[in-house]
Amino acid sequence: MAFDGQDAIPLLINRQFDLVILDWQMPQMGGRETLLLMDRLMHESKTHKNKRPIPVVIYTGHSEEELELPLVRHFSYMGFINKRQAFSSMLRSFNFILRAI
């Protein structure tokens, strides 16, 4: 777990993850900027060459239509979880997304 995008970068470079849940509005560095930087660093990293894209779930208070998702090579968008939905709805959304992985 990382506090913000700056904390997440070294974790992703030095470890293998099966899934990334990315908050789109974080302090210091937002989700879009974090994802772009992570993708660039993963591309440059020798340890992550030729591996399958890491699934990413975007956690946001915005609607999916409001998000400007960047094109990335090393990550695949699996879905969106809205912060404003009820907790039970959030769990159902996560369940649906995890079944697709």
C-alpha positions as CSV (number, residue, x, y, z in Angstrom):
1,M,0.0,0.0,0.0
2,A,1.3,3.5,-0.8
3,F,0.2,6.9,0.5
4,D,0.4,8.6,-2.9
5,G,1.9,8.2,-6.3
6,Q,5.4,9.1,-5.2
7,D,5.3,6.2,-2.7
8,A,3.9,3.8,-5.2
9,I,6.7,4.2,-7.9
10,P,9.5,2.4,-6.0
11,L,7.1,-0.4,-4.9
12,L,6.0,-1.1,-8.5
13,I,9.6,-1.0,-9.8
14,N,11.0,-3.4,-7.1
15,R,8.1,-5.8,-6.7
16,Q,5.6,-7.9,-8.7
17,F,1.9,-7.1,-8.3
18,D,-1.1,-8.9,-9.6
19,L,-3.4,-5.8,-9.4
20,V,-3.1,-2.1,-8.8
21,I,-5.9,-0.1,-7.3
22,L,-5.2,3.5,-8.2
23,D,-6.8,6.5,-6.5
24,W,-7.2,9.1,-9.2
25,Q,-7.0,12.0,-6.9
26,M,-4.0,11.7,-4.6
27,P,-1.9,14.3,-2.8
28,Q,1.4,15.3,-4.5
29,M,0.9,13.4,-7.7
30,G,-2.5,12.4,-9.1
31,G,-3.5,9.0,-10.6
32,R,-3.0,10.1,-14.2
33,E,0.5,11.4,-13.6
34,T,1.3,8.4,-11.5
35,L,0.1,5.9,-14.1
36,L,2.1,7.6,-16.9
37,L,5.3,7.7,-14.8
38,M,4.9,4.1,-13.7
39,D,4.4,3.0,-17.3
40,R,7.5,4.9,-18.4
41,L,9.6,3.4,-15.6
42,M,8.3,-0.1,-16.2
43,H,9.2,0.3,-19.9
44,E,12.8,1.3,-18.9
45,S,13.1,-1.5,-16.2
46,K,14.8,-4.6,-17.3
47,T,13.0,-6.7,-14.7
48,H,9.6,-6.0,-16.2
49,K,10.3,-6.6,-19.9
50,N,8.0,-8.9,-21.8
51,K,5.6,-9.4,-18.9
52,R,1.8,-9.2,-19.2
53,P,0.2,-5.9,-18.4
54,I,-0.7,-5.3,-14.7
55,P,-4.5,-4.9,-14.3
56,V,-5.5,-1.5,-12.9
57,V,-8.7,-0.5,-11.2
58,I,-9.3,3.2,-11.0
59,Y,-10.7,4.4,-7.7
60,T,-12.3,7.8,-8.2
61,G,-15.1,10.3,-7.3
62,H,-15.5,11.2,-11.0
63,S,-17.6,9.4,-13.5
64,E,-15.8,7.3,-16.1
65,E,-16.7,9.8,-18.8
66,E,-14.9,12.6,-16.9
67,L,-11.6,10.7,-16.7
68,E,-8.9,11.4,-19.3
69,L,-7.1,8.0,-19.3
70,P,-3.7,7.9,-20.8
71,L,-2.5,5.3,-23.2
72,V,-0.2,2.9,-21.4
73,R,1.7,-0.3,-22.4
74,H,2.4,-2.0,-19.1
75,F,-1.1,-1.7,-17.5
76,S,-4.6,-2.7,-18.5
77,Y,-7.7,-0.9,-17.3
78,M,-10.0,-3.4,-15.6
79,G,-12.6,-1.0,-14.3
80,F,-13.6,1.9,-12.2
81,I,-14.8,2.1,-8.7
82,N,-16.7,5.3,-7.7
83,K,-15.9,6.6,-4.2
84,R,-19.4,7.9,-3.9
85,Q,-21.2,4.6,-4.2
86,A,-22.4,2.7,-1.2
87,F,-19.9,0.3,0.4
88,S,-22.0,-2.8,-0.7
89,S,-22.1,-1.5,-4.3
90,M,-18.3,-1.0,-4.1
91,L,-17.8,-4.6,-3.0
92,R,-20.0,-5.9,-5.8
93,S,-18.0,-3.8,-8.3
94,F,-14.7,-5.2,-7.0
95,N,-16.1,-8.7,-7.2
96,F,-17.1,-8.2,-10.8
97,I,-13.7,-6.8,-11.7
98,L,-11.8,-9.5,-9.9
99,R,-13.7,-12.2,-11.8
100,A,-12.5,-10.7,-15.0
101,I,-8.8,-10.9,-14.1
